[in-house]
Amino acid sequence: MTQTSRRGFLIGAVALVTVPWEAIASDDAVVAAVREQIGAAEIIDGGIALRVPTVAENGGQVPVSILVDTPQNDESHAIAIHVFATRNPTPGVTSFRLSPKLARAEVQTRIRLAQDQQIIVLAQMNDGRVHRVVADIRVTTGGCLS
């Protein structure tokens, strides 16, 4: 296996790191962005599979894959997925609105990250619950302008 192949393999590793909400709640901009999307809803850890690289060599194109662990039917379904980056100039990265008619609550995208930071993903459910997962990502070359 060449050095480049090994690096690509390591970059594809999955990071599933959870941290207490209090560890990131000190950043007022992140908290404000989260509350703008979900209001005062209580946040529950888990229920989301998040695939991101542990090291992003190019912060301008960081692949993110999100799967909410729920059936998508009229009784129980995800209505939205929100992605936040704790150290980007603007913490609210993207939001996806979902329908119960989808086969599953899954999205894939690429995001820009300015520097090493945490990615927070929230999934809003039709019954008012909000699930969360957090991942740490190391960025070698930033993809945002200040």
Beta strands, then each sheet from edge to edge (+ up, - down):
strand 1: 43-45
strand 2: 48-51
strand 3: 55-56
strand 4: 62-68
strand 5: 78-85
strand 6: 92-97
strand 7: 106-111
strand 8: 117-125
strand 9: 130-139
sheet 1: 1+ 9+ 3+
sheet 2: 1+ 9+ 8- 5+ 6-
sheet 3: 2+ 4- 7+
end
